[in-house]
């Protein structure tokens, strides 16, 4: 047997950073399994079950034998229903051929980056950002270029910030509204100003709209591709069923894009995953077709999230040394804890160790001095967790 060491792992494997949100959630669950009373604010998923009519449609599909390969881009009925929903809900006229159904919103974003970026291209990512964006960009051989917007700016970049970050190698801008991790929502005017720069600099824009229906205070989101012909020609809209319909484990994402990009994304997917799970797609189809049942489920979930949003925000802002912008969308708050003089990673590690409260450090999202707290959890856990966090912060100030 050769005594030579085995070859090293690939550049991709050696340089990828594991998801910090999943790591914190896993650690919290391990403590719970060991009998610890943990208040976890780590998970980025609704704590509601998938609506029954969606599950029933999936079960019916299984029983009908819908368990084989399907078209790479998704079953025709679902792609048509998605196109119809964009026309009805936001006024965006797209053909089913412009729709790709993929195994999860995360994979959808990765496909969009792979379809538009080559090695050495640069991708502008407003920070705080979802943890996976920079890693996806690096896996495509491209270079992430974060642009930070603090809480003082409402966690939103300005057109002049974008313009200053563009170089001759910039190919793509990633926007996420409503935002994970901040819950910030760009207005139509703010998006138009950013799109004007993208048009002038000839950039593609990946608009991650996975939280599009999870907004509060009567707010309405803007689909970026509806800002005019130039916007539609360069915008890739990523969304999916995970958040709105509490279907995180179903792994169903959607991409709506100009026809050449949608075709390229489908061809990439054909070599990477073949297709999204066949019978799961019939559940998604029921989510879109059985509109009254779906709307009722979403309304109940939104009411609970709104109540929790306000409960968590009131608790955070009552803690001396903590400041927090009230989120307008998604189900996260992103409080500023910089006054305590600890890095966010150390803050979270000590908080979990001492008080059994799980939060994700802001450094994971490209924004040191903050925490991400998910309020996709019960009122009881929020109340108990806030009391523990207040106790921990008080000990730091003592």
N, C-alpha and C positions, 0 to 999 in steps of 0.2 A: 504494500500500500504506500502511496506517495506521502512523503512527509511535508510536502508543500502545503501552505495554508490555502484554504478555499478562497476563490475570488471574492472581492468585497460585494456587498449589496449595491444595487443601482444608485445613481445620483439621486433619483426621485425618492427612493426608500430612505436614504441616509439624510435627506434634507427636509422631508416632510415633518410638519409639526402635528401631533395628534390633537384632536378637537378638545380644547380646554373645557367647554361646556359639558361634553359627554364625560370627560374625566372627573369633573366635580360631581356630577350627578351619580356616577358610578361609585365614587367614594362615599357619598351620602347614603346610597342604597346599601352599601356594604356595612356601614355603621348601624343602619336600621336593622339589617339582618342579624347583626350581633346583639340586638336588644337595646340599642341606644335610642333615645328620644330625640330625633333630629328634625329640625324645621328646615326643609329644603326649599330654596328659591332658585334652584339651578336649572330645572328642566324647561326647555322651550317648547312645550306642547300643552294643548288644552287638557284639563283634567276631567273632561266630559267623555262619555262613551260616544262612539259613532252612532248617529241617528239610526233607528231601527229599520226604516224603509231602505236605507242604503245597504245595511247588512243583509236584509231579506233579498235584495236584488242580486247580491253577490252569491248568496246561498243558492238561489234559483239558477244562476248561471253555472255553478258547480254541478248541480243536479242535472242540468241539461247537457252536461259534457263540454262546456266551454273551457276546456283545459289544455288546448293545443296552442301551437304558435299562431300568432296573428300578425297582421301587417306591422312592419317595424315602427311606423309613425303612430300607430294606434288603430283601434277598430274604427271603421268609417262612421258608424253612428255617433260615437263619442266625439270624434273630430268635428263632425257637422254640428253637434250640439254645442261644443265649445265656441265654434265660429258664430253660431246664432246668439249665444249669450253675450259675446263681445259686441255684436251689432245692437242687441236690445238694451244692454246695460250701459255701454259707454259710447255707442255710436261709431264703433270701428268696424268697417266692412272688410272682412277677411274671408278667404276661401278655405275650405277644409285642408287644401294642400299646403296652406301656410301654418298649419297646426301640427305640432309633434308632441305626443304623449310619451313621457319618459318615466323611468323608475325613481321618482322623487324629485322634489324641487331642487335639491342639491345637485343631482345629476343633470338636471335641466340647465342650471347655471354653468356647469362645467362644459356641457355640450356647446353652449352659446360662446363661451370663451374659446374653445377649441376650433369652432367654426370661423372665428374672426381674427384670431391672434396667431402669429408665428413666432418662433424663437427670436428673442431680442426685442420684440415689440414691447411698448410700455402701456400699462393699464392704470388709469387714475381711479383711486378708490377713496371716497370721502370717509374719514374716520371721525367718530367711532364707527367701525364696520363689523359686519358679521364675520366671525372668526374664519370661515372657510374661504372667503374671497381671495385673500393673498395666496393661500396654499394652492387653490385651483389655478391661479395665474401662473404660479411657479411650475406646477405640473405640466402646463402647456408650453413651458420654456420661455414664457414672457416675464416681464419685470413689473411687480406691483409698485405703484407710486402713491402712497397715502397722502391725503390732504386733510389736516386736522381742523375740525370745527368744535369749539368748546361749548359748554352750557351757556356761556354769555352770548353766543351766536345762535342759541336754540338748537345746537348740534346740526346746523345746516350750512353748507358751503355757499359762498357767493360766486357770481359769475367771474369777478376779478380773481378770486382764488383759483378757479378752474383755469382761467386763461394763463395765469402765471405758472401753472404746473405743466402745461402742454409743451412738448418738445417735438422735434421732427420725427421721433420714433413713437409718439403716442398714437395708439390705434383705437382704444376703447375707454369709455367712461362707464363705471358701474354706479347706478343710483338705486337706493332702496328706500321706498316711501310707501307706507309707514315703515319705520326703521326698527330693525333689530341691531343694536340693543337699546336704543334711546326712546323709541315710540314717537319720534319726530315725524311730522307730515309736511311735505313741501306743498305750498299753495300752487295753483295753476300758473300764476304770474312768476313765481320763483322758478318753477320748472321751465317756463318759456324762456327766461333769461339764460338759464344754463344750456337749453337746447340751441339758442342763438349762437352761443360760443361753439357748441359741438358742430353745428352746421358750418360755421365760418372756418373751423379748423379741420373739417372733414373727418369727424370721429364717428365710430359706431357707439351706440349707447345700449347697455344692458340694463333694463329697468326691471328690478326684482320687485314684483307687486304681490308677493305671496300673502301679505297681510291686508290686502286692499279693502276687504269688507269689515275689518276689525278696527273701526274708528268710533269716536265718541263726540259728545256735545254737538250733534247734528252736522258734523263735518262730512264733506264729500271728498273722496280721493280723485286724482286725475290720472287717467291712463296716458302715459307719455306719448304713445304713438298717435294720439288724437290731436296733437298740437299743429297739425298741418302736413302737407305732402312731404316736405323735407324731413320732418320728424318721423313720419311713417316709413320712409325709405331707409332709415338708418337705425331704427329702434327694434330691439329684440325684447319682447315682453315675457318674463319668466313668472309663472304663478303655479298653482297647483291646488290640491284638495286637502292637504295636511292640516292647515290652521283653521280655515273657514268651516270645514265640515268635521273637524276632530278626527282626521284620518291619517295621523302621522305614520302609523305602522303599515299602512296600505302601500306606501311608496308610489305615489302618483303625482308627477309634476307635469306642467304644460309649458310649451314654448310657442309663442305666436310671433312670426317674423316674416320679413319679405321672402317671397318664394325661393330665391336662390339660396338664402341662408337656411331656411327651413329644410330644403332638400339636402344641403350639406350636413346639417345636424342629424337628419334621419340616416344618412349614409354612414356617418360616424357611429351612430347608435347601433346600426346593423352589425358592426364589427366589435362592439363593446358589450352589448347586453341583449341583442336581438330585439326584444320588445318588452314593454312593461307587462306585468302579470295580467293574463287574459281575463280571468274572472273578476279581478279587482276593478277592471275598467267598466264592467257592467254595473258595479256599485256606484262608480262615479257618474255613469250615465243617469242613474236614478236620482242622484243629487241634483242634476241639472233639469231633469224632466219633471220630477215631482216637486214643483216649485213651492207650493203652499206648505208642505211638510218640512221642506228644507228651510224655508224662511222662518217658520215657527221655531225650529231648533236653533237657528242662528240668533234669533231675537232673545231666546232664553239665555243663551251663552253670553251674548253681549251685555245683557242686563247684569249678570253675575260679575263679568269682568269689570264693568264700569264701577260697580259697588266696591269691588276689591281694589281697583285702581285708586279710588279716593281714600279708602281705609289705609292702604299702604302709604300713600303720599302724606296723609295727615300724620301718621306715626313717624315717618322719616323726618319731616320738617319740624317736628316737636323735639327732636334730639339735638342738643347743643353741639355745634360743630359740623352738622350735616346740612347740606342744601340739596334741593332736588327740583328739577323742572317737571311739571305735571305732563305726562305723556298724553299725546292726542290719539295714538293708535297702537296696534299690536297688544302685547300683554307684558310689558317690561317697564321698570323704572331704572334710571341710571343716576343714582345719587352721587354727589361729590363728597368724598371723604378725605380730601387732601389736607385738611386742617389738622389731622391727627399725626402727621409726620411719619406715617408708615407707607411703604409701597403697597399697592393694591394686592399683590400676591401674598405678602406677609400678613396683611390685614385679614385676608380671607382664610389663610391657614390658621391663624390664631383664633379667629372667630369660630371656626369649625371645631377646633380643639377645645376651647374653653367653654363655649356656649352652645355647641352643637347646632349652629346655624350655617347652612351651606349657601354661599353666594359665589358668583363668578367674578374674578378680578378684572377691572377695566383694562389692564395691560393686555389681556387676551383680545381685546377689541381695538387695540391701537390707541388707547386713551388712558394713560396713567392717572391715578388719583380718583378713580371712580369704581363703583361696583355695579354689576347688573343683577337685579332682583326680578324674578318672574312672579307675577301675581296670578299665574294659572295654577292656583292652589286654594285651599279652603280659607274662609274667614278666620277660623280657629287658629290655623297655622300662622296666618299673617299677624294676628294679635299676639300670639305667644312669641313669634319670631322677633317682632318689633321690640317687645319687652326685653328679650335677651340681647338684641343689638344695642338697645339703649344702655343696658347694664355694662356691656363690653366697652362702648364708647366712653361711658362715665369712668371706667377704670383707666382708660388711656389718658383722660384729662386730669385724673387725680394726681 
